[in-house]
């Protein structure tokens, strides 16, 4: 069964001034049985925004797009990474249409890269009841209006830095929301989503350094598999696959 994109777009948008995390707020609505598919939570400011692997998402109030979408996935449990890849592709493709001077890529597993620096990240939290995948909370943090970043964030960037344009956060929110719902509607087969994802995969075909916290090594990025593992050709020619969280990407 395909997602009803029109119905999802008609779902409420909750606009908050300050919240600990839009993902937390959305999860609380699900826990209270007051959520619905398509419901979207946005905020002007997050005080405890969440990133991958427990990292804190920090930002200046009013300069980033901060939103969480509640979606009832149509994919199977085995396709959780395909779902995640679909979100990343939807965001990347939408941004590509905004400004021709951008080179938009996706850094494994789902960071949004603009001209070789990180402009945003996606955090997806899944709600399972038994073996049934009930909801996904899709959190997106995107740097939009920042003019600069502190020295301790040398690889961070914003849409404004790369275009000198001040994009309207509400217009951007509505565009990305529609694009994500459409990409996950079920009209596109999983193989095609993965083809699109790997076409956008940052540093694919290039040598990249990794670390496990003790040792650092290099390998050529080949592709991401449907299970989310990254395939890398090591310097000795051997193929290796890595799960997210097992290795650290060295900038």
N, C-alpha and C positions, 0 to 999 in steps of 0.2 A: 504494500500500500504506500502510495507516494504522499509526501507532506502536502498539506493544503497551504500553499504559500500566501494566498490572499487572506486566508483565515489567520495565519501567523502574523501578517503585517497589521491586521486589525486588533491584535492583542494589545493590552495597555503598555504604556511606557511610563515607568516610575522615575521621576527626576528628583534627585536628592542634592542638597547643597554639600553636606559632609556625611561620610559614612566610613566605617572601618574598612570595608571591602565590599564592592558590588557583588562579588561572588558569594561572600558570607550572607549578604542580605537576601540574595536569590535563594540560597540554600535554606535559610530560615523560613522563607515563604513555602518552599517545598515541604519542609518538616511540619509546618502548620497546616498542610493541605489547602493552602490558599493560592497556590501557583497554577499557571496554565501554560501550555505550549505557546511560545511566541512572546510571552511576557518579557520585558526588557527593563533592566535597572541601569540607570546612568547616574553619574555623580560629578559635581564640580571639583570635589576634593576627596581623596582617600587618605585615611590616617594609618591604615595598616594594609595597604594593597599587597596582594600576593603574587609572587612570580613562581617560576619553576623551581622545584627542589627546595621549597620553603623560603626562597629569597624574598626580600621586601621590595615592593614596587614603590619607588619614591617619585614625587613630581610636584611641580609648582601648581597651586590651585588655578583652575581655569585654562591651563595651557595644554592639557592632554585630553584625548577622548578616552573616557573610562566607562565601559559598559559590560554588562553580563546579559546574555540571552539564555532563556530557558527553552530547550528543544527536546522533543520526544523523538529519539533517533529511530530511523527506519532500518538501520543496518543491524547485522547480527553482532553478538558480543565479540566474535572473532575479528570484526572489522572496526574495532575502536580506533586504530591508527588511521584507517581510511577516512573515518569521520573527522578526525583531527586534521588530516591532510586536506580534506575538502574545505574546512574552515580557513586554513592558511592560504590555499589557492584562491578562494573567494576574495580574501582581503588583498592579496597581492595583485590579482587581476583588476580589481576595482581601482587600486592606487595607480596602476599602470595607465589607466585611462584619464587620469587627472592632469598629468604633466609629462611632456615628452622628454624632459631632461633627467628623468629618474630611471635608474637601473634597479628594478625591484626584484629581490630574490627572497627565498625562505631558507634560513639557517636551521639545519636539523636540530630539534624536531619541528619547531614552529615559531621561531623569531622572525620578525619582518625586517629585512635589510634594505636600506635605501642608500645607493651609492657607497657600498662597502662598510656601512655603519648601521648599528641597530637603532631602528626607529620605533619598534614596538614588539610586544610579546603576547602570546595567547596561552591562557591556562584553562584547561578543560577538566571539570570535576564531574564524574559520573555517579549516578544514583542507581543502585541495583537493589531489587527486592527479590530475594531468592536468585533464580537464574535469569530473571527478566530485567532488561535494561529499561528503566522507567524514564529517566530524564538525564540530560547532560546540561550542565551550566557552562556556557562558553564565555569566558572572560577575555576581554581585549583591552589592552592598554596601548595607546598610540600617541607618541610625541607629535604634536601638531604645531603649536605656536611658539615654542621655545626659540630664543635667539642664540643661546649658548648653553654649555654644560660645564660643570666644575671640572678641574683637572683630573680628579679621580675617576671620571667617566670618559676616558679618551675615545671610546668606540661608540658613544651615544650620539644620536643626531635627531633631527626633527624634520617634518615636511617643510616648515618655513625656511630652515637653514639651507635646504637643498633647492629652494624655488624662489625665495624672497616673497612668497605669497602667504597671506593670512587666510587660511581656510576656515569656513564657518563650521563649528563643531556639530551643530544640529544637522546641517545638510550632509556632512560627512557621516554622521551616525546613521541617518536614514538610508544613505546609499549603501553603506557596509552591511547594515542589518538586512536589507533586501537581498543583497548579493549572497550573504551567508545562507539565508533561508532557501534561496533558489538553488544554490550549489548542492545543498543537502536534501533536496526535494525527492531524490530517488530517480530523477530523469537521466542521470549520468551514471554509467556503470563504474564499479570500483576500479577496474583496470584503467579506465580513462582518467579517473581522478588521480591515480598513482602516476600515470604518464605525465599529466599536467604538473603534479608535484615535483617529480624528478626533473622536469624541464625547467623548473624554477629553483632547483636545489643549489644553494650557495656553495661555491667552490667545487662543484662537481667536475671531475676530470683533472683537478688540480691537487697538488701536494698540500696536506694539512697536518699540523702538529696536534697531538693528543697527549693526555697525561692520565694516569690512574691515581695521582696524588703522590706517587713515589718515583715513577719512571716516566720519561717523556720520549715519544717516538713519532715518526711521520709515516703517512700513507696517502695514497691517492684515493679520493672519494669516488666511488663507483655509482651508488644509488642507495635509496632507502627501500626496504622491502615492505610488503603489506602488513607485516607484523610490527613495523616500526623500527626494526633494527637497521643500522647503517652499515652498508657493505663497503669495506676499505681494502685496497690492495697495498700490502705492506712492501717495504723496501726490498725484501727477499723474494717478492713475487707472490707470496702466499696471500690468500683472501681471508679476511677476518670480518666478523660482524659484531657490532657493539649495541648494547641496549642503552637507552637514555638513562643517565645516572651512573653508569658504570665507568664512563670516561669523561674527562673534562676537555672542552674545546679550548685550545690555546690561541688567543688572538695574536 
